[in-house]
Amino acid sequence: MNEHVTPPTESVTQLPFFPNREATGHKGTYGHALLIGGSRGMSGAISLAAQGALRSGIGLATVAVPDRCLETVAQFCPVYMVVALPDDQGKMSEGAWEVIQAWLSRADVLALGPGMGQSDALRRLVSLVWREATLPVVLDADGLNNLSVDPTWSRLPSPAPRVLTPHPGEMQGLSGVASSDRDGQKNAAIDLARKAQATIVLKGHRTWVTDGRRHYENTTGNPAMASGGSGDVLTGVITALIGQGLDAFSAAVLGVYVHGVPGDISHKELGGESVLATDLIAALPQAFKQYRAQLGSAG
């Protein structure tokens, strides 16, 4: 019996170009991100994603959360806007899609999943977003867990770019390949990216990005980032870069690089045990400065 062999992909090593801001730019110039997530007891995740997006240059960020989480999420940060979604016991309910639809035309990019939890209603919501949202979508955390319940998800048509950001456990749910099998998960990511016409960010040591044709292996970051909320920040970074005009693969590549640099900075300053996701957000300005300096030296 012939075993399936995944065709090779082109290795990308150069970081994509991300232009400086023009003197005439305003908040509308740099994109509007709609970030959907949160649930009772998990309000911080979507706030971290939104703050990561804001620190990565998005012009406007709107956070859509279950109604009973609104005040909690709003108090984390005064910069983003917060929208209440219908909820059932602290999670988004069936009526959330109707509210979300009204916001889709106002946004340039959507992030879905951090802290949202899992339920039948959420599985239907994620499927609707995947199939019907006509803007780029970044799926993370429970966005992926809800999607993975449908074994046909990778064959569902999507009208715009999709980026999935699984850690190894979430990738096991999406692909069936064990979280301990890194090489197997890389091959599965290539196959799924091709089938779904999506970009997959396989998180972990040397985070690996593929769109099914190309791949990029990240060199920044360290084990100090292995704490809750780090992945939510990455979701925000990638979302912001797409909202400012980068294509999905380029945004994912630059996003994982820029996200890892604050981990390296924080590790040096705080040590391996004491780095929080909020430290990564605080160090993002230094990360973008380092990226700009690297671009300058390369030129």
C-alpha positions in Angstrom: 0.0 0.0 0.0 1.4 3.4 -1.0 1.7 5.8 1.9 0.6 9.4 1.4 3.7 11.6 0.9 3.3 15.4 1.4 5.0 17.3 -1.4 7.7 19.7 -0.2 7.2 23.4 0.2 9.4 26.4 -0.5 11.4 27.6 2.5 11.0 31.3 3.2 13.7 33.0 5.3 13.3 36.7 4.6 10.9 38.7 6.6 8.2 40.5 4.6 8.3 44.3 4.2 5.9 46.3 6.4 5.9 49.9 5.4 6.4 52.9 7.7 3.4 55.1 8.4 2.8 58.0 6.1 2.7 61.6 7.5 -0.9 61.9 6.2 -2.2 58.7 7.8 -5.0 58.6 10.4 -6.7 55.9 12.4 -8.9 54.9 9.5 -5.8 54.4 7.4 -4.5 51.6 9.5 -7.4 49.2 9.7 -10.3 48.3 11.9 -10.1 44.9 13.7 -13.1 43.1 15.1 -12.1 40.6 17.8 -14.7 38.1 19.0 -14.3 36.0 22.1 -14.4 35.8 25.8 -16.8 34.1 28.2 -17.5 34.3 31.9 -14.2 33.5 33.7 -12.2 33.9 30.4 -12.5 37.6 29.7 -8.8 38.3 29.7 -8.0 36.3 26.6 -9.8 38.5 24.1 -8.6 41.6 25.9 -5.0 40.4 25.5 -5.6 39.8 21.8 -7.1 43.3 21.3 -4.2 44.9 23.2 -1.7 43.0 21.1 -3.5 44.3 18.0 -3.4 47.9 19.2 0.3 47.6 20.1 0.9 46.3 16.6 -0.5 49.3 14.8 -4.2 48.6 14.1 -6.1 51.9 13.8 -9.3 50.8 15.6 -10.1 47.7 17.6 -13.7 46.6 18.5 -14.1 43.7 20.9 -17.3 41.7 20.8 -18.0 39.7 23.9 -21.0 38.0 25.7 -23.2 40.7 27.3 -22.3 39.8 30.9 -18.6 40.1 30.2 -18.8 43.6 28.7 -17.9 45.7 31.7 -15.1 43.3 32.7 -13.5 43.4 29.3 -14.0 47.2 29.0 -12.1 47.9 32.2 -9.0 46.1 31.0 -8.2 48.8 28.5 -9.7 52.2 27.7 -8.5 52.2 24.0 -10.7 49.6 22.3 -14.5 49.7 21.8 -16.6 46.9 23.3 -19.8 45.4 21.9 -22.2 43.2 23.8 -23.3 39.9 22.2 -26.4 37.8 23.3 -25.2 35.3 25.8 -26.4 32.1 27.6 -24.8 31.5 31.0 -21.8 33.6 30.1 -21.1 32.2 26.6 -22.2 33.6 23.2 -25.6 32.3 22.3 -27.5 31.7 19.0 -28.3 35.3 18.5 -24.7 36.4 18.4 -24.3 35.9 14.7 -27.0 38.5 13.9 -25.1 41.1 15.9 -21.7 40.1 14.4 -23.1 40.4 10.8 -23.9 44.0 11.4 -20.3 44.7 12.3 -18.6 42.8 9.5 -19.0 45.6 7.0 -17.3 48.1 9.4 -14.2 45.9 9.9 -11.2 45.0 7.7 -10.2 41.9 9.6 -11.7 39.6 12.2 -10.2 37.5 15.0 -12.3 34.7 16.6 -11.8 32.4 19.5 -9.8 33.6 22.5 -11.6 32.6 25.7 -14.9 31.9 23.9 -15.5 28.4 25.3 -17.2 25.6 23.5 -20.9 24.7 22.9 -23.3 23.7 20.2 -24.2 27.3 19.6 -20.5 28.3 19.3 -19.8 25.5 16.9 -22.5 26.8 14.6 -21.2 30.3 15.0 -17.6 29.4 14.1 -18.9 27.5 11.0 -20.9 30.5 9.9 -18.0 32.9 10.3 -15.7 30.4 8.4 -18.2 30.1 5.5 -19.7 33.5 5.3 -17.4 36.2 6.6 -16.1 38.1 3.5 -13.1 39.6 5.3 -9.9 37.9 6.5 -10.4 35.8 9.7 -7.8 34.7 12.3 -8.9 31.7 14.3 -7.3 30.8 17.6 -8.0 28.8 20.8 -11.7 27.8 21.1 -12.3 29.1 17.6 -10.2 26.1 16.5 -11.6 23.7 19.0 -15.2 24.5 17.9 -14.2 24.2 14.2 -12.4 20.9 14.7 -15.7 19.1 15.8 -16.8 19.2 12.1 -14.6 16.6 10.3 -15.4 18.4 7.0 -14.1 21.8 8.0 -11.2 21.9 5.7 -13.5 21.3 2.7 -15.9 24.1 3.7 -15.6 27.0 1.2 -14.4 30.3 2.6 -14.8 33.6 0.7 -11.7 35.3 2.1 -8.2 34.5 3.6 -8.1 32.4 6.8 -5.3 32.1 9.3 -5.4 29.3 11.9 -3.0 29.5 14.9 -3.1 26.1 16.7 -0.7 25.0 19.4 0.1 21.2 19.2 -2.9 20.1 21.2 -5.3 22.1 19.0 -3.5 20.9 15.9 -4.1 17.3 17.1 -7.8 18.1 17.2 -7.8 19.6 13.7 -5.6 17.0 12.0 -5.7 13.8 14.2 -1.9 13.8 14.4 -0.5 13.4 17.9 0.7 16.6 19.6 4.0 14.8 20.3 4.7 14.2 16.5 6.1 17.6 15.4 7.1 16.5 11.9 3.8 14.8 11.4 2.0 17.9 12.4 4.0 20.0 10.0 3.0 17.7 7.1 -0.6 17.8 8.3 -0.4 21.6 8.4 0.7 21.6 4.7 -2.1 19.3 3.7 -4.8 21.2 5.6 -3.5 24.5 4.3 -3.8 23.3 0.8 -7.3 21.8 1.3 -8.6 24.8 3.1 -6.7 27.4 1.1 -5.6 28.8 4.5 -2.4 29.8 6.3 -1.6 27.7 9.4 0.6 28.8 12.2 1.8 25.8 14.1 2.9 27.2 17.5 5.6 25.8 19.7 9.4 25.7 19.7 10.4 27.4 16.4 6.8 28.2 15.4 6.1 27.0 11.9 4.0 28.8 9.3 2.7 27.4 6.0 0.2 28.2 3.3 0.6 24.9 1.6 3.1 26.2 -0.9 5.7 27.9 1.4 6.8 27.6 4.9 8.7 29.7 7.4 10.4 28.5 10.6 10.6 31.2 13.3 13.8 31.8 15.2 12.6 34.2 17.9 11.0 33.4 21.3 11.9 31.0 24.1 10.3 28.9 26.9 9.7 32.0 29.1 6.7 32.6 26.8 5.1 29.2 27.8 2.4 30.8 30.0 -1.3 31.5 29.5 -2.2 34.4 27.2 0.9 34.4 25.0 -1.0 32.9 22.1 -3.8 35.4 22.5 -1.3 38.2 22.0 0.0 36.5 18.8 -3.6 36.4 17.5 -3.8 40.2 18.0 -0.4 40.8 16.3 -1.3 38.8 13.2 -4.8 40.4 13.1 -3.3 43.9 13.2 -0.8 43.2 10.4 -3.6 41.9 8.1 -5.7 44.9 9.0 -2.9 47.1 7.8 -2.6 45.5 4.4 -0.3 42.5 4.7 -1.5 39.3 3.0 -2.3 36.4 5.3 1.0 34.5 4.9 3.2 37.6 5.3 1.2 38.7 8.3 1.7 35.3 10.0 5.4 35.2 9.2 6.1 38.7 10.5 3.6 38.2 13.4 5.4 35.2 14.8 8.8 36.9 14.5 7.6 40.2 16.1 5.7 38.2 18.8 8.9 36.2 19.7 11.1 39.2 20.1 9.3 40.5 23.2 9.7 37.1 24.6 13.4 37.3 24.2 13.5 40.9 25.6 11.4 39.9 28.6 13.4 36.7 29.2 16.5 38.8 29.5 15.0 41.4 31.8 12.7 39.2 33.9 14.1 35.7 33.7 12.6 32.5 32.4 9.9 32.0 35.1 8.4 35.5 35.4 7.3 36.5 31.9 3.6 37.3 31.5 1.6 37.9 28.4 1.2 41.5 29.4 5.0 41.8 29.4 5.0 40.7 25.7 2.5 43.5 24.9 4.6 46.0 26.7 7.7 45.0 24.8 6.1 45.0 21.3 7.3 48.6 20.6 10.9 47.4 21.0 10.2 44.4 18.8 9.0 46.6 16.0 12.0 48.9 16.4 14.3 45.9 16.2 12.4 44.8 13.0 12.8 48.2 11.5 16.5 48.3 12.3 17.0 44.8 10.7 15.2 46.0 7.6 17.6 49.0 7.5 20.7 46.9 7.8 19.5 44.5 5.2 18.9 47.5 2.8 
